[in-house]
């Protein structure tokens, strides 16, 4: 009987973890954002990671591996479902990076300060806050997962969490990177039924907000699209975060480039069913 109670307790604990926003495994909690439910391998994992199933209004919209020490996302993964719509005017944070007892859905900073009596210092201990991105010169808030790649108001709003944001070169964000997000993606996804996207940032040596938030050295993006059950195509890009220029690569070339930049094991961004050439 005691063994049964212990097993039930462990099961309840696992179920609770599986429904929280900061999770222990993407495969167990929000695998739908990855081709064949396979996230990138551990080669990109930071020393102080958080796996976030990005939840807004009780629904998951994308997945983010977050670096709690550098206070930037390592990557965000989502399904490409573009549609026209109004750009949200809101910035959100992740309560569960403060404590797992707090809400499981992203919230406004002011809501946490007012309703839960949390200090701004507590909110910003393991994540960026709105103040970190004020008064920037030559940089702005760069989405990894852009709101324009989503089909409705809630999914677009969900991208306006600071756990999906990096300090990005202003000219790059509004120029070549924007061209890739809006034009190249639309051309490349012609004929695709489902397009899985992983967009990331390579940490750099510089910081903003008095050393709180890392400025990435590179931004990169990759996609694997299912044309039908037997055919898939892939593409990738990388950009230095101080130049208004995007380099188009194969998926294999990007993985090799990231392997060199991170200096660890071979990077794998997608399941082997996505072609590398």
VENCOR-V14557 format. One record per backbone hydrogen bond with DSSP energy under -1.0 kcal/mol. CO is the residue of the C=O (numbers start at 1). NH is the residue of the N-H. If there is no record, write none. Layout:
co->CO nh->NH
co->CO nh->NH
//
This chain:
co->1 nh->5
co->2 nh->6
co->3 nh->7
co->4 nh->8
co->5 nh->9
co->6 nh->10
co->7 nh->11
co->8 nh->12
co->9 nh->13
co->10 nh->14
co->11 nh->15
co->12 nh->16
co->13 nh->17
co->14 nh->18
co->17 nh->20
co->21 nh->53
co->25 nh->29
co->26 nh->30
co->31 nh->34
co->34 nh->37
co->35 nh->38
co->41 nh->44
co->42 nh->45
co->48 nh->68
co->50 nh->66
co->51 nh->23
co->52 nh->64
co->54 nh->61
co->55 nh->106
co->59 nh->56
co->62 nh->54
co->63 nh->77
co->64 nh->52
co->65 nh->74
co->65 nh->75
co->66 nh->50
co->67 nh->71
co->67 nh->72
co->70 nh->214
co->72 nh->67
co->74 nh->201
co->75 nh->65
co->76 nh->199
co->77 nh->63
co->78 nh->197
co->92 nh->162
co->93 nh->107
co->94 nh->97
co->95 nh->98
co->95 nh->99
co->99 nh->102
co->107 nh->93
co->108 nh->112
co->109 nh->113
co->110 nh->114
co->111 nh->115
co->112 nh->116
co->112 nh->118
co->119 nh->123
co->120 nh->124
co->122 nh->125
co->129 nh->132
co->130 nh->133
co->131 nh->134
co->138 nh->170
co->140 nh->168
co->142 nh->166
co->146 nh->149
co->147 nh->150
co->149 nh->81
co->152 nh->156
co->153 nh->157
co->154 nh->158
co->157 nh->160
co->160 nh->92
co->161 nh->164
co->162 nh->165
co->164 nh->144
co->166 nh->142
co->168 nh->140
co->169 nh->173
co->170 nh->174
co->172 nh->177
co->175 nh->179
co->176 nh->180
co->177 nh->181
co->178 nh->182
co->179 nh->183
co->179 nh->184
co->180 nh->185
co->183 nh->187
co->184 nh->188
co->185 nh->189
co->187 nh->190
co->189 nh->192
co->194 nh->226
co->195 nh->80
co->196 nh->224
co->197 nh->78
co->198 nh->222
co->199 nh->76
co->200 nh->220
co->202 nh->217
co->202 nh->218
co->206 nh->215
co->208 nh->213
co->213 nh->208
co->217 nh->241
co->218 nh->202
co->219 nh->239
co->220 nh->200
co->221 nh->237
co->222 nh->198
co->223 nh->235
co->224 nh->196
co->225 nh->233
co->226 nh->193
co->226 nh->194
co->231 nh->227
co->231 nh->228
co->233 nh->225
co->235 nh->223
co->236 nh->249
co->237 nh->221
co->238 nh->247
co->239 nh->219
co->240 nh->243
co->243 nh->245
co->247 nh->238
co->249 nh->236
co->250 nh->254
co->251 nh->255
co->252 nh->256
co->253 nh->257
co->254 nh->258
co->255 nh->259
co->256 nh->260
co->257 nh->261
co->258 nh->262
co->259 nh->263
co->268 nh->41
co->271 nh->274
co->276 nh->252
//
